[in-house]
Each structure stands twice: as structure tokens, then as C-alpha cells.
Amino acid sequence: MQSREDFHMIKQLRSQGAYIVDIAHQIGCSERTVRRYLALPAPLTGKPKTPRGSKLDPFKPYIDELLGQEVWNAEVIRQLLQDRGYDGCVTLIRRYIQPKRSLRASKQTVRYETIPGEQLQHDWGQTRTEVAGRLCTVNFAVNILGYSRHFHVWAGPSQDAEHTYESLVQAFRYFGGVPKRVLVDNQKAAVIRHDSGGRVVFNAGFLELANHYGFAARACRPQRPRTKGKTERMVGYVKHHFFQRYRSFDSYAHLNQLLEQWLSSYASQRTLRQFQQTPAQRFEEERSQLLARPATEFDTRYYDIRHVGWDAYIDVRGNRYSVPAECCGQRVNIRISLDGELTVYDLRGQEVARHRMTDRRQGWQTVAEHHEPLWQDVMPVQHRSLAVYEEVLQ
């Protein structure tokens, strides 16, 4: 309710020829209120109405606690409140947190749209959360299709080449196909450098991945990460929706299982305001334009070559692992999977040994059968009768 002074001010300004919109702006009320007061012969009297209680009132202390933990997303807050019995709408939550929200500077950019099946944008994000009872930094890769905004997220302990390649392999599996181009940032897992002529020199492993799946590798221009703005936004979306909804995980396998459930039930069902469609709906248009996946998946395991010592051991990441004795003095190929399994191959490509990677403090890893030929080659001790020595002494 406006004051008596506001009533007289409205009347005076109007008598001086002021427009209603200007009066409303000066008084700080709506145009509807100005018209209502102009129609009154005298100012209103009486006590103002007592505001009614809100469904949100019992939950406001908990909301303030969440805001203190930097949980500002109204949808996430609503989901958390529903677990505590809240059955109201998200609008009440938005109205409550809006006056408390810190103002954030916006970064304007030009949107670049692609045709169905044309492009995938890849990027990494990080967050601190609990895995297997321990607080740690979790890395998560976001791979989003440019046309539909349908995206996949895969989490791991590192952003190295093997985890980068695995995230793309998992994304292609999730989409059921491969885009014609993959746009990456300038991380070392994919890009070695930009030469003086502007040509991109890609990592050999990343080019092997591209050749295996048939996509063209593309990289952002240096200092222009917003070229792939769709993934930039989705990294923040995942961080402020999924990782504020879920705070602890039994393992990385458990984390990735929850991610895929969340992608299917929530992220792909959100309405894109610029299209008034969900990513799942737009993906139906894009699915048929993706390239077919090859019959076999790309081998994302770490690859290297080792020289076998004459004691039939190889050195790998600070520890020693046994190989068959017949490999002594030869070169062997090693592969290390993301879950820490070491596989050794001879130069013919035949598997000769398999170990679980361990810390050096746990000792050298030995398979007894590998060294049996070495023990057989040891010259046995010759036994002589004492009588032989007695004859010599006589």
C-alpha cells in the first residue's frame, strides 16, 4: 500500500501532465497502482494486510545453509527440499533467493549453430567431491553434440591422453554414432602446438583415435576457448546441477553410473528455451546423421616399449614386473589400462604376461612360472666323496 504522501504526489504529477509510466517510475510502483490511485477521490486508510505465510517458510533456514555452500541453482534446491517434504513450486524458491544472489557479469558472444551430425565439442571440468570415502579432485569430460545439445559426461581421476580418449569412446557409445568433426581445446592430450602458419599439430594418439572412428580433428584458436562455448556452459551446468545434487560416491564406476542415469532422466529432458524442445527431442533429428561406429572400439590403454633384463624383469613406473625367461634381452610392448592392469606382449603381438600395477613398496611382482627356466639353467653343485680328498692328502 502506498502512503498518503504518494497519493498526493501521484495526483499532483498527473495534474501537471506527467505520463502514467513516468509517475510509476518516480514513485516506485506499477502503472496499475498509479491508475488505481488516480481513480480514488481520497487516499486509502486502514492497516496494511498482514502477509500470509508461505510453504517455503519452514525450509528457509536450510536454503540459507545451501546458499552458504554456494548452491544457487533453484532446481537443485527444489530437489533437495523435496527430500525433506517440500511440495511447493520452484518459483517460490527463485523469488526467495533472487535478492540474495550475487550479481555476475555476463560474457556476451555470438552463437554458432551447426547442422545435425556435424560437430561435437569436448572439454574438461574439475570439482572437489568424495570418492571411496576420500575428498579428492574429480575430473569430468563433457562431450556435447552441437546441433541437439545432447551431451555425455564421463568422470575419471586424470585429464591425461588415455582418459581423454576413453571419454570420447564412451560418448560415441552413448550416442550410438560418431560426429563428422570433434572440436577440442588445446590440451596436450590432443594438440601439441599451433605452428607459425596457424596449422594445428595434433597428438599422434589423438589422430589414431580420429582415424579409427573417421572424424576430422579440429582445435580452438589459441586464447579463444569460447569457440566451444556449448561445452563451456555444460561444464558449469554439470558442476552446479549434478555435483550439487550428489556429493559422495563409492567409486568412479558408481559416479559414472549415476551420471548416465542423471543424463537420461534429467539433463536430456530439460527444455532448451531458444528452441522450445528438449535435447532428447532434437537428438532424434541428429541421430541418423551421425557416422556409424566401427566394429571394434579404440584401445585407449597406455602404450610403451620396454627392454627385458637378463633377470627376466621389466621396469614400469617405479616397480619391476616379471616376464617369461625366453624374453630376456628382447624388447616387449606394454599396455596399461585405466584400472591399472599391465599387459605385456612380445614383438609378434602375443600376450606373454599380465600383472596388476602396484606401488614399489609392495615389492617386485613375480610369477614363479616365468623364472623356472632360469633356475633349471643354474649349474647344480657337484658332490664328491671325502675319500677323494683323503687320497690327495696321502
CORQUIUR-V404357 format. One record per pair of residues at least 4 apart in sequence whose ideal C-beta (glycine too) atoms are under 8 Angstrom apart, sorted by the first residue. I is the first residue (numbers start at 0). GAP is how many residues later the second one is. D is the distance in Angstrom with one decimal. If there is no record, write none. Layout:
# CORQUIUR-V404357
I_GAP_D, I_GAP_D
This chain:
# CORQUIUR-V404357
0_43_6.5, 0_47_4.9, 1_4_3.8, 1_5_6.3, 1_8_7.7, 1_25_7.1, 1_27_6.2, 1_31_6.6, 1_35_6.6, 2_4_7.3, 3_4_6.7, 3_39_4.6, 4_4_6.2, 5_4_6.3, 5_21_5.6, 5_23_7.5, 5_31_7.5, 6_4_6.6, 6_30_5.5, 6_33_7.4, 6_36_3.9, 6_37_7.7, 7_4_6.1, 7_35_7.5, 8_4_6.2, 8_18_6.5, 9_4_6.3, 9_13_5.8, 9_17_6.4, 9_24_5.8, 9_27_4.9, 9_28_6.4, 10_4_6.4, 10_26_7.6, 10_27_7.1, 11_4_6.5, 12_5_4.1, 12_9_7.7, 12_10_4.9, 12_13_7.1, 13_4_6.1, 13_6_7.7, 13_9_6.5, 13_24_5.9, 17_4_5.1, 17_5_5.3, 18_4_7.0, 19_4_6.3, 19_11_5.2, 19_14_5.1, 19_15_6.5, 19_18_7.9, 20_4_6.5, 20_10_5.9, 21_4_6.3, 22_4_6.0, 22_11_5.0, 23_4_7.9, 23_5_5.6, 23_6_6.0, 23_7_4.7, 23_9_7.1, 23_10_4.9, 26_7_7.1, 28_4_4.2, 28_5_6.6, 29_4_7.3, 30_4_6.5, 31_4_6.4, 32_4_6.4, 33_4_6.3, 34_4_6.5, 35_4_6.9, 36_6_7.9, 39_4_6.9, 52_4_5.5, 53_34_7.9, 53_38_6.3, 54_31_7.1, 54_32_7.2, 54_33_4.0, 54_37_6.6, 55_4_6.2, 55_7_7.7, 55_30_7.5, 55_32_6.1, 55_36_4.7, 55_37_6.8, 55_40_6.0, 58_4_5.9, 58_22_5.2, 58_25_6.7, 58_27_5.5, 59_4_6.3, 59_36_6.7, 60_4_6.6, 61_4_6.6, 61_18_7.9, 61_19_7.2, 61_22_6.9, 62_4_6.4, 62_14_6.1, 62_18_7.5, 62_30_7.1, 62_33_6.5, 62_34_6.8, 63_4_6.5, 64_4_6.8, 65_5_4.1, 65_11_5.8, 65_14_6.8, 66_4_6.6, 66_5_6.5, 66_30_6.5, 66_33_6.1, 70_5_6.1, 70_6_6.3, 70_9_7.9, 70_169_7.9, 70_173_4.9, 71_25_6.7, 71_29_6.3, 71_168_7.3, 72_4_6.6, 72_167_5.0, 72_168_6.1, 72_171_6.5, 73_4_6.3, 73_16_5.3, 73_19_4.6, 73_20_4.7, 73_23_6.5, 74_4_6.7, 74_15_6.2, 74_166_7.1, 75_4_6.5, 75_164_7.1, 75_165_5.8, 75_168_4.9, 75_169_5.5, 76_4_6.2, 76_16_5.4, 76_20_7.4, 77_4_6.4, 77_8_7.2, 77_12_4.7, 77_15_5.6, 78_4_7.3, 78_166_6.1, 79_4_7.3, 79_165_7.4, 80_4_7.9, 80_5_3.5, 80_12_7.4, 81_4_5.5, 81_5_7.4, 87_4_5.2, 87_5_7.9, 88_4_8.0, 89_4_6.3, 90_4_6.3, 91_4_6.4, 92_4_6.3, 93_4_6.0, 95_4_7.7, 96_4_5.9, 106_119_7.4, 108_117_5.5, 108_120_5.9, 110_118_7.8, 111_117_8.0, 112_33_7.4, 112_34_7.3, 113_4_4.3, 113_5_4.5, 113_32_3.8, 113_33_5.4, 114_32_6.3, 114_174_7.7, 115_31_4.6, 115_32_7.2, 115_169_5.5, 115_170_4.0, 115_172_7.9, 115_173_4.2, 116_28_7.9, 116_30_7.2, 116_60_7.7, 116_62_5.9, 116_63_6.2, 116_169_5.6, 116_171_7.8, 116_172_2.8, 116_173_4.9, 116_174_7.5, 117_28_6.3, 117_29_6.7, 117_61_6.6, 117_62_5.5, 117_63_6.4, 117_171_7.7, 118_26_7.5, 118_27_4.0, 118_28_7.7, 118_60_5.8, 118_61_7.2, 118_62_4.8, 118_63_7.7, 118_64_6.0, 118_99_8.0, 119_23_5.7, 119_24_6.8, 119_25_5.7, 119_26_6.9, 119_51_7.3, 119_59_4.1, 119_61_7.2, 119_62_5.0, 119_63_7.0, 119_95_7.7, 120_22_7.4, 120_23_5.3, 120_25_6.3, 120_62_4.9, 120_107_4.1, 120_109_5.2, 120_110_4.3, 121_19_6.7, 121_20_7.4, 121_21_5.2, 121_42_7.8, 121_45_7.5, 121_46_6.7, 121_60_6.1, 121_61_6.8, 121_62_4.9, 121_63_7.6, 121_68_8.0, 121_106_7.6, 121_109_6.5, 122_18_7.4, 122_19_5.5, 122_61_7.9, 122_62_5.9, 122_105_6.2, 122_108_3.7, 122_109_6.5, 122_111_7.8, 122_112_5.8, 123_15_5.9, 123_16_7.1, 123_17_5.5, 123_18_7.6, 123_35_4.9, 123_40_7.8, 123_61_7.9, 123_63_7.1, 123_111_7.7, 124_14_7.4, 124_15_5.3, 124_16_8.0, 124_17_6.4, 124_110_3.7, 124_111_7.8, 124_113_6.5, 124_114_6.0, 125_11_5.7, 125_12_6.9, 125_13_5.6, 125_14_7.5, 126_10_7.5, 126_11_5.6, 126_13_7.3, 126_112_5.4, 126_116_4.9, 127_7_6.4, 127_8_7.3, 127_9_5.9, 127_10_7.4, 128_6_7.3, 128_7_7.5, 128_9_5.3, 128_114_6.0, 128_118_6.3, 128_119_6.9, 128_120_7.1, 129_4_6.7, 129_5_5.4, 129_6_7.6, 129_117_6.6, 129_118_3.9, 129_119_6.9, 130_5_5.6, 130_7_6.5, 130_117_7.6, 130_118_5.1, 130_119_7.9, 130_120_6.7, 130_121_6.5, 130_124_6.6, 131_117_7.6, 131_118_6.4, 131_119_5.7, 135_21_7.5, 137_17_5.5, 137_18_8.0, 137_19_7.5, 137_105_7.9, 137_117_7.2, 138_16_6.8, 138_17_5.8, 138_18_6.7, 138_19_6.1, 138_20_4.9, 138_24_7.1, 139_13_5.5, 139_14_6.8, 139_15_4.3, 139_16_7.7, 139_95_7.9, 139_98_6.4, 139_119_7.8, 140_12_7.0, 140_13_5.2, 140_14_7.7, 140_15_7.6, 140_18_7.8, 140_22_7.4, 140_23_6.8, 140_26_3.4, 140_27_7.8, 140_30_7.9, 141_9_6.0, 141_10_7.7, 141_11_5.5, 141_89_5.0, 141_92_4.8, 141_93_5.4, 141_96_6.3, 142_8_6.3, 142_9_5.0, 142_10_7.8, 142_11_7.8, 142_24_6.5, 142_25_6.3, 142_28_3.8, 142_88_7.6, 143_5_6.3, 143_6_7.3, 143_7_3.7, 143_8_7.8, 143_86_5.1, 143_87_5.4, 143_90_5.3, 144_4_7.0, 144_5_5.0, 144_6_6.9, 144_30_6.9, 144_34_6.4, 144_138_7.1, 144_141_6.0, 145_33_7.8, 145_84_6.3, 146_135_6.7, 146_138_7.5, 146_139_5.0, 147_131_5.4, 147_134_3.7, 147_135_4.2, 147_137_7.0, 147_138_4.4, 148_81_6.8, 148_123_5.9, 148_130_4.5, 148_133_6.6, 149_25_7.1, 149_118_6.1, 149_129_4.3, 149_130_6.9, 149_132_6.9, 149_133_4.0, 149_136_7.0, 150_80_7.9, 150_83_5.5, 150_112_7.4, 150_116_7.1, 150_128_7.2, 151_18_6.7, 151_19_4.2, 151_22_4.4, 151_23_6.9, 151_111_6.7, 152_85_5.5, 152_89_7.4, 152_106_5.0, 152_110_6.6, 153_12_7.1, 153_13_4.4, 153_16_4.7, 153_17_7.0, 153_102_6.1, 153_105_7.2, 154_97_6.1, 154_100_5.0, 154_101_5.7, 154_104_6.5, 155_7_4.4, 155_10_7.2, 155_11_7.4, 155_96_6.2, 155_182_6.9, 156_6_7.7, 156_95_6.9, 157_4_7.9, 157_5_5.0, 158_4_6.1, 158_5_6.6, 158_28_6.8, 158_30_6.9, 159_4_6.9, 159_29_6.2, 160_4_6.3, 160_27_7.7, 160_28_4.0, 160_29_8.0, 160_42_6.6, 160_44_5.4, 160_45_7.4, 161_4_6.3, 161_138_5.3, 161_139_6.8, 161_140_5.3, 161_176_6.0, 162_4_6.4, 162_26_7.9, 162_175_6.7, 163_4_7.0, 163_23_7.1, 163_25_4.0, 163_26_6.6, 163_42_7.7, 164_4_6.4, 164_24_7.6, 164_40_6.7, 164_41_7.3, 164_44_5.2, 164_133_6.5, 164_135_4.4, 165_4_6.2, 165_134_4.4, 165_172_6.0, 166_4_6.4, 167_4_6.4, 167_14_7.0, 167_41_6.6, 167_45_8.0, 168_4_6.6, 168_40_7.9, 168_128_5.7, 168_129_5.6, 168_131_6.0, 169_4_6.3, 170_4_6.2, 171_5_7.0, 171_6_5.1, 171_41_6.4, 171_121_5.8, 172_120_7.4, 172_124_7.6, 173_86_7.3, 173_89_7.9, 174_108_8.0, 174_112_7.6, 174_115_6.3, 175_111_6.7, 175_114_7.1, 175_117_7.4, 176_110_6.7, 176_113_2.7, 176_114_5.9, 176_115_6.4, 176_116_6.3, 177_35_4.7, 177_36_6.3, 177_37_5.5, 177_112_5.9, 177_113_4.2, 177_114_7.5, 177_115_6.0, 178_36_6.1, 178_111_6.2, 178_112_7.2, 179_35_6.2, 179_36_6.4, 179_111_6.6, 180_34_6.1, 180_35_4.8, 180_36_7.9, 180_37_5.3, 181_28_7.1, 181_33_5.0, 181_34_7.5, 181_35_6.1, 181_36_6.7, 182_35_4.7, 182_36_7.3, 182_37_6.7, 182_44_7.2, 182_45_5.2, 183_6_4.4, 183_7_6.8, 183_22_7.8, 183_33_7.3, 183_34_7.3, 183_35_5.7, 183_36_7.3, 183_44_7.9, 184_5_7.8, 184_6_7.9, 184_34_7.5, 184_35_5.5, 184_40_5.9, 184_43_6.8, 185_4_7.7, 185_5_4.6, 185_8_7.6, 185_33_6.0, 185_34_6.4, 185_36_6.3, 186_4_6.7, 187_4_7.2, 187_15_7.0, 188_14_6.3, 188_16_7.7, 188_17_6.8, 189_12_6.3, 189_13_5.5, 189_16_4.4, 189_27_7.3, 189_29_7.0, 190_9_6.1, 190_10_7.2, 190_11_6.0, 190_12_6.6, 190_15_7.8, 190_28_5.0, 191_9_4.5, 191_10_6.7, 191_11_5.7, 192_8_5.1, 193_4_6.4, 193_5_7.1, 193_6_5.7, 193_7_7.4, 193_25_7.6, 193_28_5.8, 194_4_4.9, 194_6_6.2, 199_17_7.8, 199_18_7.9, 199_19_4.7, 201_4_5.2, 201_5_5.1, 201_8_7.8, 201_15_5.3, 201_17_7.4, 202_4_7.0, 203_4_6.5, 204_4_6.6, 205_4_6.4, 205_11_6.3, 206_4_6.2, 206_10_6.5, 207_4_6.3, 207_90_7.5, 208_4_6.6, 208_89_5.4, 209_4_7.7, 209_5_5.4, 209_6_6.9, 209_7_4.6, 211_82_6.3, 211_86_4.6, 212_78_7.4, 212_80_7.1, 212_81_6.5, 212_85_6.9, 213_77_5.4, 213_80_7.7, 214_76_7.1, 219_4_5.6, 219_5_5.9, 219_7_4.3, 219_8_5.8, 220_6_6.2, 224_7_6.6, 225_6_6.3, 227_4_6.5, 228_4_6.2, 229_4_6.4, 230_4_6.2, 231_4_7.3, 232_4_6.1, 233_4_6.2, 234_4_6.4, 235_4_6.0, 236_4_5.7, 236_30_7.6, 237_4_5.1, 237_5_6.7, 238_4_5.3, 238_5_7.6, 239_4_5.8, 240_4_6.4, 240_25_7.6, 240_26_7.4, 241_4_6.2, 241_16_7.9, 241_17_6.7, 241_20_5.4, 241_25_7.9, 242_4_7.6, 244_17_7.6, 245_12_5.9, 245_16_7.8, 248_5_4.8, 248_6_4.1, 248_9_7.0, 249_4_4.2, 250_4_7.0, 251_4_6.3, 252_4_6.4, 253_4_6.5, 254_4_6.4, 255_4_6.6, 256_4_6.7, 257_4_6.1, 258_4_6.2, 259_4_6.5, 260_4_6.0, 261_4_5.2, 261_5_6.2, 262_4_4.8, 262_5_5.9, 263_4_6.0, 264_4_6.8, 265_4_7.1, 266_12_7.3, 267_10_6.5, 267_11_4.8, 267_12_4.3, 267_15_7.4, 268_9_5.3, 268_10_8.0, 268_11_6.1, 269_8_6.3, 269_9_7.1, 270_5_6.6, 270_6_7.2, 270_7_5.8, 271_4_7.3, 271_5_5.9, 271_6_6.8, 271_7_6.7, 271_10_7.4, 274_7_6.7, 276_4_4.5, 276_5_5.3, 277_4_7.2, 278_4_5.9, 279_4_7.3, 280_4_8.0, 281_4_6.4, 282_4_5.8, 284_4_7.9, 285_4_6.9, 298_36_7.4, 299_38_7.0, 300_34_4.2, 300_35_5.9, 300_36_4.9, 300_37_7.5, 300_42_7.6, 301_32_8.0, 301_33_6.7, 301_34_4.1, 301_35_8.0, 302_30_7.0, 302_31_7.4, 302_32_5.9, 303_29_7.6, 303_30_5.4, 304_26_5.7, 304_27_7.2, 304_28_5.9, 304_29_7.3, 305_8_4.2, 305_9_6.9, 305_10_6.7, 305_25_7.1, 305_26_5.6, 305_28_5.6, 305_38_7.8, 306_7_7.5, 306_22_7.9, 306_23_7.7, 306_24_5.6, 306_25_8.0, 307_4_6.5, 307_5_7.4, 307_6_5.6, 307_15_5.6, 307_19_4.6, 307_20_5.6, 307_21_6.4, 307_22_5.5, 307_23_7.5, 307_24_5.9, 308_4_5.3, 308_5_7.3, 308_19_7.1, 309_18_5.2, 309_19_6.3, 310_17_7.8, 310_63_7.8, 311_10_5.9, 311_11_5.7, 311_12_6.9, 311_13_4.8, 311_15_6.8, 311_16_5.4, 311_58_5.8, 311_59_5.8, 311_62_6.4, 312_7_4.4, 312_8_6.6, 312_9_5.7, 312_10_7.2, 312_51_6.7, 313_6_7.0, 313_7_5.7, 313_9_5.9, 313_18_6.7, 313_20_7.2, 313_30_7.0, 314_4_7.5, 314_5_5.7, 315_4_7.7, 315_5_5.9, 315_18_6.3, 315_20_7.6, 315_26_6.2, 315_41_7.4, 316_19_8.0, 316_40_6.9, 317_41_7.7, 317_42_4.9, 318_38_7.6, 318_39_6.1, 318_40_6.9, 318_41_4.6, 318_43_7.7, 318_45_6.8, 318_46_6.8, 319_44_4.4, 319_45_7.2, 320_21_6.2, 320_23_7.5, 320_32_7.0, 320_34_4.8, 320_43_7.4, 320_44_4.8, 321_31_6.8, 321_33_7.9, 321_42_7.5, 321_43_6.6, 321_44_4.5, 321_45_5.2, 321_48_4.3, 321_49_6.6, 322_4_4.8, 322_9_6.4, 322_21_5.5, 322_29_5.8, 322_30_4.7, 322_47_6.0, 323_28_5.4, 323_29_6.8, 323_45_7.9, 323_46_5.0, 323_49_8.0, 324_45_6.4, 324_46_6.1, 324_47_7.5, 324_48_4.2, 324_49_5.0, 325_47_7.1, 326_5_6.0, 326_19_6.3, 326_25_6.2, 329_16_7.1, 329_17_7.0, 330_16_6.5, 331_12_5.3, 331_13_6.4, 331_14_5.9, 331_15_7.3, 331_20_7.0, 332_11_7.3, 332_12_4.5, 332_13_7.8, 332_14_7.5, 332_16_7.8, 333_8_6.3, 333_9_7.1, 333_10_5.5, 333_11_7.6, 334_7_7.5, 334_8_4.7, 334_10_7.3, 335_4_7.1, 335_5_7.2, 335_6_5.4, 335_7_7.8, 335_21_6.6, 336_4_4.5, 336_6_7.7, 339_16_6.3, 339_17_4.2, 340_13_6.9, 340_14_7.6, 340_15_6.2, 340_16_7.1, 341_11_7.9, 341_12_7.0, 341_13_4.5, 341_14_7.3, 341_15_5.4, 342_8_6.1, 342_10_7.5, 342_11_5.3, 343_7_7.1, 343_8_5.3, 343_9_4.0, 343_10_7.2, 343_11_7.9, 344_4_5.6, 344_5_6.3, 344_6_5.6, 344_7_6.6, 345_4_5.2, 345_6_5.2, 352_14_6.9, 352_17_6.9, 354_10_4.9, 354_12_7.9, 355_9_7.6, 357_4_4.4, 357_5_7.9, 357_7_6.0, 365_4_7.1, 365_5_7.1, 367_4_7.0, 370_4_6.3, 371_4_6.4, 372_4_6.4, 373_4_7.3, 383_4_5.1, 383_5_7.5, 385_4_6.3, 386_4_6.5, 387_4_6.9, 388_4_6.5, 389_4_6.6
